Amino acid sequence: MTHATTAAAPEEPATFGADLRTISVVSVAHGGSHFAQLMLPPLFPFIAAAFALSNTQLGLLVSVFFVVSGVGQAFAGFLVDRHGADRVLFAGLALLVVAALGLAASPGYAALLLFAGVAGLGNCVFHPVDFSILNARVQSRRLGHAYAAHGISGALGWAAAPVFMVGIAALGSWRTALFAVAAAMAALLALVVWQRRSLVVTSRVHAVREGGAAAAGAAEAGAAPAGAPAEGRHNESEFHFLRLPAVWTCFVFFLIFAAALGGVQSFAPAAAAKVHGITAEQAAWCLSAYMVCSAFGSLLGGQLITDPRRTAWVAGGGFGLAALVALVIGVGHWPPAWVPVLCGLMGFVSGTAGPSRDLLVKQATPPGATGRVYGVVYSGLDAGLVVAAPLFGLLMDAGHYRAVWLGVALLFAVLIVTVVNVKRSSHGTLRAAAA
């Protein structure tokens, strides 16, 4: 495996200011990716009217996006480890610009499908890129705060997209809204290129974070960091991480998490409207309350894992409380005004688990394979989102509205078990790396 370095970008010392710049740039880019994930769904009423599309055809656009993103994410991790996270990030943002322009100019449904796939390809790079940069450049005592900022930016990106898209479409047209997305992504690309110095991971920076000053000295002398695959080793070494149980345990964990999140994002608010008699506006507030409160929960979650030994307890506790709130919504009878409040509470407690969730993956990642591991593991997010919508849609079509919330509660509860399995698997990975 080739460890990419960028000699043109000087290295920054491990200071608070350097960490803050890295966290800020990565988080803004992550927020942009979440914003771009929702550039199409808020415009579905406008696009359906323009091309006479059915709900099934509109849903297929989302499926294409996440299928391409999920498959691409696994391969993006290899590109990150080979060519550098900063370069892959630039490519991803450029693809999002192209996708938004293509969607805005699409003459028909076939073009929409094509550029939805391009958007998925652009989206696939962010998790392997983001966590490769954060884990390599940010000092370990600040990683909890880095993961919290990363999670908050994603939630805020999701929250901002519907307002931005529908607002511009209402004032102009849906094509104008997509051209505006292209302009926003181009501005974001310019920002990260300008701040490239805060993103580059050279061999020395990686060594300082992974192995301390001794490893840094070895890196300066031309040696690979401790635990990293040797230069020129057979390609089999690049795939060795796939044999680790921790990788697939993390993949399953994220698939289940995304399925729960997909239920909340897709049909849970509509199910709450049927069960508790809330209005369409209140149902919309349910999702907004969940996402905004999830961001605040991430703030608390970042504070709770200053001690890495707490990760499993914090993650398991957050998901357990989220399961309890979902169960209460599903089986109880609540006044309409209380339902968005309960959704906000569920978002807050699940948000506290976010930074711990990301740190658990870091603990389960062998040295020298950060990009590849995060690429494979986080492709579980896309897989879960692809699976969740049709399953919860079937429950809605059958009139099992309470079952939608019970399904969300069950998925959050199962996450408690997977958290324990990830923690156990991470210990095995560390023992294998030390052997």
C-alpha positions, 0 to 999 in steps of 0.5 A, spaced: 500 500 500 502 506 498 502 512 503 500 518 500 504 524 502 503 531 499 510 535 500 507 541 498 503 542 504 507 543 510 505 540 517 502 543 522 504 542 530 499 538 534 496 545 537 489 546 539 489 551 533 491 546 528 486 541 531 480 546 531 482 548 524 482 541 522 475 539 526 472 545 523 474 544 515 472 537 516 465 538 519 463 544 514 465 539 509 461 533 512 455 538 513 455 539 506 455 532 504 449 531 508 446 537 505 447 534 498 444 528 500 437 531 501 437 536 495 432 531 491 427 529 496 424 536 498 423 537 491 419 531 489 413 535 489 416 540 484 419 534 480 413 530 480 409 535 477 414 537 471 415 530 469 409 526 471 413 521 476 410 516 480 412 516 488 415 509 486 419 513 480 421 518 485 423 513 491 428 510 486 432 516 485 433 515 492 435 508 492 440 509 486 443 515 490 444 510 496 446 504 492 451 507 489 454 511 495 454 504 499 458 501 494 462 506 492 464 508 500 467 501 500 472 503 494 473 510 497 477 507 503 482 504 498 483 511 495 484 514 501 489 510 503 493 510 497 492 517 494 491 521 500 484 523 504 484 531 501 485 529 494 479 524 495 475 529 498 476 534 493 474 529 488 467 528 492 465 535 492 467 536 485 462 530 483 457 533 487 457 540 483 457 536 477 451 532 480 447 538 482 448 541 475 446 535 471 440 534 475 438 542 474 439 541 467 435 534 466 431 533 460 427 527 463 427 521 468 433 518 465 437 524 466 435 524 473 437 517 475 444 518 472 445 524 476 442 521 482 448 516 481 453 521 480 451 524 487 451 518 490 458 517 487 460 524 490 457 522 497 461 516 498 467 519 500 466 523 506 466 518 512 473 514 510 475 521 508 473 525 514 475 520 519 482 518 516 483 526 517 480 526 524 484 520 527 490 522 524 491 529 525 487 531 531 490 529 538 486 523 542 484 527 548 480 532 543 477 526 538 471 526 542 469 533 541 471 532 534 466 526 533 461 531 536 462 537 531 462 532 526 455 529 528 453 536 529 454 538 522 451 532 519 445 533 523 445 541 521 446 539 514 440 535 514 436 540 517 438 546 513 436 542 506 429 542 506 428 549 508 433 551 503 431 547 497 423 549 498 424 556 499 428 557 493 424 553 489 418 557 491 421 563 489 424 561 483 423 553 480 426 547 482 432 547 477 434 554 480 434 550 487 439 545 484 443 550 481 444 554 488 446 547 490 451 547 485 454 554 487 454 552 494 458 545 493 463 549 489 464 554 494 465 549 499 470 545 494 474 552 494 474 553 502 477 546 503 482 547 497 484 553 501 484 550 507 488 544 504 494 545 509 489 543 515 487 536 511 493 533 509 496 527 512 503 526 511 507 520 514 510 524 520 503 526 522 500 519 522 506 517 526 505 522 531 498 520 532 499 512 531 506 511 535 508 517 538 515 521 537 519 514 536 515 513 530 515 520 527 522 519 527 522 513 523 517 516 518 522 522 517 527 517 516 523 514 511 520 508 514 513 506 515 509 508 521 509 502 526 503 497 524 503 500 517 503 495 511 510 495 508 511 499 502 511 494 496 507 488 500 503 484 496 496 486 495 493 481 499 495 485 505 490 491 503 485 486 504 487 483 510 483 487 514 476 484 511 478 478 515 477 481 522 471 480 525 471 487 528 470 490 521 464 486 520 461 487 527 461 494 525 458 494 519 452 490 522 452 495 527 451 501 522 446 497 518 442 497 524 443 504 526 441 506 519 435 502 518 433 505 525 434 512 522 431 511 516 425 509 519 425 515 523 426 519 517 421 516 512 415 514 515 415 515 523 412 522 523 407 520 518 405 514 522 405 518 528 400 522 525 395 516 524 396 514 531 396 520 535 392 525 530 397 530 529 397 535 523 402 534 517 405 541 520 406 537 527 409 531 523 414 535 520 416 538 526 417 531 529 423 530 524 426 537 525 426 536 533 429 529 532 435 532 528 436 538 531 436 535 538 440 530 536 445 535 534 445 538 541 446 530 544 452 530 540 455 536 544 454 532 550 456 525 548 463 528 546 464 531 553 462 524 556 467 520 552 473 524 554 475 517 558 475 512 552 473 506 557 466 509 557 464 509 550 460 502 550 456 505 556 455 511 553 453 508 546 449 503 549 445 507 554 444 512 549 441 507 544 437 504 550 434 510 552 432 512 544 429 505 544 424 506 550 422 513 547 420 510 541 416 504 545 413 510 549 411 513 542 408 507 539 404 504 545 402 510 548 396 515 547 399 522 547 396 529 546 399 532 539 403 537 542 407 532 546 409 528 540 414 532 537 417 533 544 418 526 545 421 525 538 426 531 540 428 527 546 429 521 542 433 525 538 437 528 544 439 521 547 440 517 540 445 523 539 449 522 545 451 516 543 454 518 536 461 520 538 462 514 542 459 510 536 465 513 532 470 512 537 468 505 537 470 504 530 476 507 531 478 502 537 476 497 532 481 499 526 488 496 525 493 501 524 494 503 517 487 501 515 483 507 517 480 509 510 479 502 508 476 500 514 471 506 515 469 505 507 467 498 509 464 500 515 460 506 513 457 503 507 453 499 512 449 506 513 447 506 506 445 499 506 441 500 512 438 506 509 436 502 502 433 497 506 429 501 511 424 505 507 421 499 503 420 495 510 417 501 513 413 503 507 410 496 507 408 497 514 405 503 513 401 500 506 398 495 511 396 500 516 400 498 522 402 505 524 404 503 531 408 497 528 413 503 525 414 506 531 415 499 535 420 497 529 424 503 530 424 501 538 426 494 536 432 496 532 435 501 537 434 496 542 438 491 538 444 496 537 445 495 545 447 488 543 451 490 537 455 496 541 457 490 546 460 486 540 463 491 537 467 493 544 469 486 544 471 485 537 475 491 538 479 488 544 481 482 539 483 487 534 488 491 539 491 484 541 492 482 534 495 488 532 500 488 538 502 481 537 
